[in-house]
Amino acid sequence: MKFFGDLPFDEEGFVKLCCGAQLVKRNPVREVLRAGNFFIKHDFRRGKSFRQEYENAQFLMARGIPVVRHLGYVESEEGHYLVTEALENAVEVEEFSNQGKIDAAFCDAFCGFINFLRKKRLRHTDFHAGNILYVPQEHSFALVDVKDVKRGIFPFYFDRALQKPMMALRLYLPRETIYEMLAKVGVSHPARFFAGEIRTDFQRVSKEWGKRKHQIMTGYPKFTRIDGHFILDRRADKSEIETARRYPVSTGEFLTYYFMRLIRIPTVRIVGFDLSCKDLLLPPEREYAPADPARIADLRDRLLLCGIETREEDWRTDHAGHVVLADWSVAARSLW
């Protein structure tokens, strides 16, 4: 093994650290591990060094751009490793949005962070809400996964890429709030930007759907997990199967739930899908109330931009006060 950077352990200590680490996620070529206060990226491919990503992080720190602390990287016969320090109390911005916790303080802080990056003329070709961490107690942000940061002086610069993450926050936010945030980060025509990004997202998800469908049906941890003849949603607990309400649906209707989530349309929560009888499993509680007509109109219009029409009665308000799509069977027929 060869060690680079400022790693606080030797080879024996590093091997022990990896052996006792918890798996966070994995795909055929890479895995992410958590060991105490460290995150470890492990790329199984021998030719894929983390040198550039490590040096990108040092470049960002030198420019005063918040980034998780990159301690160093390791090259070995078993692949290559990147070690970063965990940021205490941090959550991905995308996950924070999906939890419906966004408030005015977050919106102001996030706009300030994006404008800070614009002034720094950051160029990042994979800049999205999943690569930004948020510490709620401090209203602060930091970048993670910076392998696609470009270093240098750019004579021509466009900051659209830095503005796009605003759209990732739209799940539970009214469009007027998104318009205001877009305007604060320099978008001159927020309504046009908003509509264009919704169409682009729909086209992207549609293009990638074959891959996503396979992941959903085979228990890819980002979406689901397999338990016998059940496909459980990643947020569901196995104990919920016994108390779940059941509705016979097609596989396409089950998959439509995930398509809606990928294009950031809020829906009722599901427990999973029973492959043995094709039942959709929903939580036992009936937690829905009539929804605000203005909010329904907003969400229906977003789907219309994607060529999907829903009825007003398909929407309800959940226990958290969010307007959600309660019946997506009409959307399923439009999609499939």
C-alpha positions in Angstrom: 0.0 0.0 0.0 1.1 3.6 -0.7 -0.2 6.4 1.4 -0.6 10.0 0.3 -1.8 13.1 2.2 -2.2 13.4 5.9 -3.6 10.1 7.0 -3.6 9.4 10.7 -2.8 5.7 10.5 -0.3 3.2 9.1 -1.0 0.3 6.9 -2.0 -2.1 9.7 -4.3 0.5 11.3 -5.9 1.3 7.9 -6.6 -2.4 7.2 -8.3 -2.7 10.6 -10.3 0.4 10.0 -11.6 -1.0 6.7 -12.4 -4.4 8.2 -14.5 -2.8 10.9 -16.3 -0.3 8.7 -20.0 -0.2 7.9 -21.1 -0.3 4.3 -22.9 2.8 3.2 -23.5 2.0 -0.4 -22.0 -0.1 -3.2 -22.1 -0.5 -6.9 -20.1 -2.9 -9.2 -17.0 -0.7 -9.2 -17.1 1.2 -6.0 -18.2 1.2 -2.4 -18.4 3.8 0.4 -17.7 2.8 4.0 -18.2 4.5 7.3 -15.7 3.9 10.1 -16.1 6.1 13.2 -15.3 9.6 12.1 -14.1 8.6 8.7 -15.7 8.0 5.3 -13.8 5.7 3.0 -14.3 5.5 -0.8 -13.0 2.3 -2.2 -12.7 1.9 -6.0 -12.1 -1.7 -7.0 -10.5 -0.7 -10.3 -6.7 -0.7 -10.0 -6.3 2.2 -12.5 -8.6 4.7 -10.8 -6.6 6.8 -8.4 -8.2 9.3 -6.1 -5.3 11.7 -6.5 -7.3 14.3 -8.6 -10.2 14.3 -6.2 -7.9 14.8 -3.2 -6.0 17.6 -4.9 -9.3 19.2 -6.0 -10.3 19.4 -2.3 -7.0 21.0 -1.4 -7.6 23.5 -4.2 -11.0 24.4 -2.8 -9.8 24.8 0.7 -7.0 27.1 -0.5 -9.7 29.3 -2.1 -11.8 29.4 1.0 -14.5 27.2 -0.3 -16.1 24.9 2.3 -15.4 21.3 1.6 -15.3 18.2 3.8 -11.8 17.5 5.0 -10.0 15.2 2.7 -7.2 13.4 4.7 -5.5 11.5 1.9 -5.7 8.6 -0.5 -4.3 5.1 -0.6 -3.2 3.1 -3.7 -3.0 -0.7 -3.4 -3.4 -4.0 -5.3 -7.0 -4.2 -4.0 -7.9 -0.9 -5.6 -7.7 2.7 -4.4 -9.1 4.5 -1.4 -10.0 8.1 -0.5 -10.4 9.0 3.2 -12.5 12.0 4.3 -13.5 13.2 7.7 -17.2 13.1 8.6 -18.8 16.5 9.0 -20.7 16.4 12.3 -24.5 16.7 12.2 -24.4 17.1 8.4 -27.1 15.9 6.0 -27.2 16.0 2.2 -29.2 19.0 0.9 -31.3 16.7 -1.3 -32.2 14.4 1.7 -33.0 17.4 3.8 -35.3 18.6 1.1 -36.9 15.2 0.8 -37.6 15.2 4.6 -39.7 18.4 4.1 -37.7 20.4 6.6 -36.8 23.4 4.4 -37.7 26.7 6.0 -37.0 30.4 5.4 -33.6 30.2 7.2 -32.4 27.4 5.0 -33.6 29.2 1.9 -31.7 32.3 2.8 -28.5 30.4 3.8 -28.6 28.3 0.6 -29.0 31.3 -1.7 -26.1 32.9 0.1 -23.9 29.8 -0.3 -24.7 29.5 -4.0 -23.9 33.2 -4.6 -20.6 32.7 -2.7 -19.7 29.9 -5.1 -20.7 32.1 -8.0 -18.4 34.9 -6.8 -15.6 32.3 -6.5 -16.4 31.2 -10.1 -16.5 27.6 -9.1 -16.6 25.3 -12.0 -18.1 21.9 -11.1 -19.5 19.6 -13.8 -21.4 17.3 -11.4 -22.8 20.0 -9.0 -26.1 18.8 -7.5 -27.9 18.8 -4.2 -26.6 15.3 -3.3 -23.0 16.7 -3.4 -23.8 19.5 -0.9 -23.9 18.9 2.9 -25.9 21.1 5.3 -25.4 21.5 9.0 -28.8 22.7 10.3 -27.5 23.9 13.7 -25.1 26.3 11.9 -27.0 27.0 8.7 -23.7 26.1 6.9 -22.8 24.1 3.8 -19.9 22.2 2.5 -19.1 20.4 -0.7 -18.4 16.6 -0.9 -17.5 14.4 -3.9 -15.4 17.0 -5.7 -13.8 14.8 -8.3 -15.5 16.9 -11.1 -14.3 20.3 -9.9 -12.3 22.1 -12.6 -9.2 24.0 -11.6 -7.9 27.0 -13.5 -8.8 30.4 -14.8 -11.7 30.5 -17.3 -12.0 33.3 -19.8 -15.7 32.4 -20.4 -17.8 31.4 -17.4 -21.4 30.4 -17.1 -22.9 29.8 -13.6 -26.1 28.0 -14.7 -24.7 24.8 -13.3 -24.6 26.5 -9.9 -28.2 27.6 -10.2 -29.7 24.3 -11.1 -29.6 22.8 -7.5 -32.3 25.2 -6.6 -34.7 23.0 -8.6 -33.8 20.0 -6.5 -35.6 21.7 -3.5 -38.9 21.9 -5.2 -40.5 18.7 -3.8 -42.5 20.4 -1.0 -41.9 24.0 -1.9 -44.4 26.2 -3.8 -43.2 27.5 -7.1 -43.3 31.1 -5.9 -40.6 30.2 -3.3 -38.5 28.6 -6.0 -38.9 31.6 -8.3 -37.7 33.9 -5.4 -34.6 31.7 -4.8 -33.8 31.5 -8.5 -34.0 35.3 -8.8 -31.6 35.7 -5.8 -29.0 33.5 -7.4 -29.0 35.5 -10.7 -31.6 33.7 -12.8 -33.2 36.5 -15.0 -36.3 34.6 -16.0 -37.2 32.2 -13.1 -40.5 31.0 -14.5 -38.9 30.1 -17.8 -35.9 28.4 -16.0 -38.4 26.5 -13.8 -40.4 25.1 -16.6 -37.4 24.2 -18.7 -35.7 22.3 -15.9 -38.8 20.3 -15.1 -39.0 19.2 -18.8 -35.3 18.4 -18.8 -35.6 16.4 -15.6 -38.5 14.4 -17.1 -36.5 13.7 -20.2 -33.5 12.6 -18.2 -35.5 10.3 -15.9 -37.3 8.8 -18.9 -34.0 8.2 -20.7 -32.5 6.5 -17.6 -35.7 4.6 -16.7 -34.6 1.2 -17.9 -31.6 1.3 -15.5 -33.7 2.7 -12.7 -36.5 0.2 -13.1 -34.0 -2.7 -12.8 -32.5 -1.1 -9.7 -35.9 -0.7 -8.1 -37.0 -4.3 -8.8 -33.7 -5.8 -7.7 -33.3 -4.0 -4.4 -30.8 -1.3 -5.1 -30.4 0.4 -1.7 -31.0 3.9 -3.1 -34.6 2.8 -3.7 -35.6 -0.5 -2.3 -34.5 -3.8 -0.6 -35.7 -7.3 -1.2 -37.2 -9.4 1.6 -38.5 -12.7 0.3 -41.4 -11.9 -2.1 -41.6 -8.3 -0.9 -39.9 -5.3 -2.5 -39.7 -2.9 0.5 -39.2 0.8 0.1 -35.8 1.9 1.5 -37.5 3.9 4.2 -39.9 1.2 5.3 -39.5 -1.2 8.2 -40.2 -4.9 7.7 -42.6 -4.8 10.6 -44.9 -2.6 8.6 -45.8 -5.4 6.3 -48.2 -7.0 8.7 -50.2 -3.8 9.3 -50.0 -2.4 5.8 -53.1 -1.6 3.8 -53.1 -3.6 0.5 -54.3 -2.6 -2.9 -54.0 -4.8 -6.0 -52.0 -2.8 -8.7 -50.0 -3.5 -11.7 -46.2 -3.6 -11.5 -46.3 -0.4 -13.6 -48.4 1.4 -11.0 -45.9 0.4 -8.3 -43.0 1.7 -10.4 -44.8 4.9 -11.1 -44.4 5.8 -7.4 -40.6 5.9 -7.9 -40.9 7.7 -11.3 -42.9 10.5 -9.5 -40.2 10.7 -6.8 -37.4 10.9 -9.3 -39.1 13.9 -11.0 -39.8 15.4 -7.6 -43.6 15.1 -7.4 -44.6 14.5 -3.8 -46.6 11.3 -3.2 -48.1 9.4 -0.3 -45.6 7.1 1.4 -45.5 3.4 0.5 -44.3 0.4 2.4 -43.6 -1.7 -0.7 -44.9 -4.2 -3.2 -45.9 -7.9 -2.7 -44.6 -9.7 -5.8 -46.6 -12.9 -5.0 -50.0 -11.2 -5.5 -49.0 -7.8 -6.9 -50.4 -5.8 -3.9 -49.2 -2.3 -3.2 -48.5 -1.9 0.5 -49.4 1.4 2.2 -49.1 2.5 5.8 -52.2 1.6 7.9 -53.1 5.1 9.0 -55.4 7.2 6.8 -53.5 10.4 7.1 -55.0 12.5 4.3 -57.2 15.6 4.2 -58.5 17.8 1.4 -55.7 19.8 -0.2 -55.2 23.5 -0.9 -56.6 24.1 -4.5 -53.7 26.6 -5.3 -51.1 24.0 -4.3 -52.9 21.3 -6.3 -52.9 23.5 -9.3 -49.2 24.2 -9.0 -48.4 20.4 -8.8 -50.8 19.5 -11.6 -49.2 22.1 -13.8 -45.7 20.6 -13.1 -46.9 17.2 -14.3 -48.6 18.8 -17.3 -45.2 20.1 -18.4 -44.2 16.5 -18.6 -47.4 15.5 -20.5 -49.0 13.9 -17.5 -52.6 14.9 -16.5 -54.0 14.2 -13.1 -57.4 15.0 -11.5 -57.9 17.4 -8.6 -59.3 14.5 -6.5 -56.0 12.6 -6.9 -54.3 15.0 -4.5 -54.5 15.1 -0.7 -52.8 16.7 2.3 -50.7 14.3 4.5 -50.2 14.4 8.2 -47.2 16.8 7.8 -49.3 19.3 5.9 -47.8 18.5 2.5 -49.9 18.2 -0.6 -49.2 14.8 -2.1 -50.3 12.7 -5.0 -52.5 10.0 -3.4 -53.6 8.2 -6.6 -51.1 7.9 -9.4 -52.9 5.3 -11.5 -53.8 8.0 -14.0 -50.2 9.0 -14.2 -49.2 5.4 -14.7 -51.5 5.1 -17.7 -49.9 8.2 -19.2 -46.4 6.8 -18.6 -46.7 3.2 -19.6 
